[in-house]
Amino acid sequence: MEALIKVHCLKHIYPDKTEVSICGLNFEVFRGERVVILGPNGAGKTTLISHILGLLTPVNGTVEVLGMQPSKSFNTIRKKIGVLFQNVDEQIIGPRVYDDIAFTPRNEKYNKEEIDEMVINVAKSLGISEILQKIPHYLSGGQKKKVALAGAIVMMPEILIMDEPFDSLDPKSKVEMVSLLNHLNKVHGITIITTTHDINVVPEIADKIYVINDGNIVVAGTPKEVFSDMELLYKASLEPPILTQLFTRLSKKGINVEIPINMEEAEEYLLKEILQPVD
Ligand SMILES: Nc1ncnc2c1ncn2[C@@H]1O[C@H](COP(=O)(O)OP(=O)(O)OP(=O)(O)O)[C@@H](O)[C@H]1O
């Protein structure tokens, strides 16, 4: 199968001469995958995303999206990618929430009824129907995130890229966002790429994880593979998920348990290995 996105040994130099290198393993995303990029502050996650979006041009290395070079085919590629930036204030441009979400459908010349239906449906799926007439500037941080995400998915793009989508979301909103993202992936086949520092949510939203550290992609694997290697996570300045930490401690105490990637697995392993299942 051909990868939708391929990045090979990228090097970027910002105008102030800051050099960012993302070498090591290749970064590859296949259709329908949910990919999470992890790495400490300043590792280059946003830089990588900006290259995939065609906002930056590499000085070295290659970036290929849907068979094109994003920096050269910016307009074609951007129609196929929905994006949620880390700083949503730079992304929200409409005078009212409704206008902001309707921005791209209006540009694409959909008629009023179609736009109404698209905006109302996406607002409902994000629980923001009540704020469609509000001025975005006065929204809370979490509400702004949801509005920006609504704008990113209103056209049902092939690929959705999100930089720190869970920042400033309350626990309930985070659970809802995870379930919406998984719905978009399963039902609409949208390929999803996410950066996050919220490590505990990663198993819920990742088929594959890339870890960037010290200028290199040092690991690529499933959540199970990546989270089983605590040493590697610490080396990359990442805090392993709480379940990984707990089960590693249990296994050091001689309890023979696999590392679970979510609460359901943890419960299953505990019941199987430590406790006798209660009928
Ligand atoms: N516009 C810019 N001009 C100069 N340097 C920049 C610019 N944007 C990013 N950098 C630098 O590039 C490096 C990588 O930054 P980037 O934002 O890609 O990291 P990140 O992994 O997304 O970090 P974080 O987890 O903190 O969001 C950092 O050293 C940063 O200071």
The ligand as a Gaussian input file, in Angstrom:
#p B3LYP/6-31G(d) Opt

LIG

0 1
 N        9.096000      30.655000      13.658000
 C       10.178000      30.173000      14.279000
 N       11.320000      30.877000      14.275000
 C       12.422000      30.412000      14.901000
 N       12.480000      29.239000      15.548000
 C       11.372000      28.499000      15.585000
 C       10.158000      28.927000      14.971000
 N        9.211000      27.990000      15.186000
 C        9.809000      27.017000      15.910000
 N       11.094000      27.319000      16.148000
 C       12.078000      26.497000      16.875000
 O       12.148000      25.219000      16.262000
 C       12.288000      24.186000      17.224000
 C       11.153000      23.197000      17.062000
 O        9.941000      23.845000      17.417000
 P        8.512000      23.151000      17.246000
 O        7.487000      24.191000      17.553000
 O        8.453000      22.464000      15.937000
 O        8.588000      22.063000      18.418000
 P        7.420000      21.191000      19.067000
 O        7.944000      19.785000      19.116000
 O        6.139000      21.403000      18.344000
 O        7.374000      21.788000      20.535000
 P        6.156000      21.910000      21.620000
 O        5.940000      20.544000      22.186000
 O        6.720000      22.825000      22.632000
 O        4.952000      22.459000      20.904000
 C       12.322000      24.880000      18.587000
 O       13.667000      25.040000      18.955000
 C       11.687000      26.241000      18.321000
 O       12.211000      27.233000      19.172000

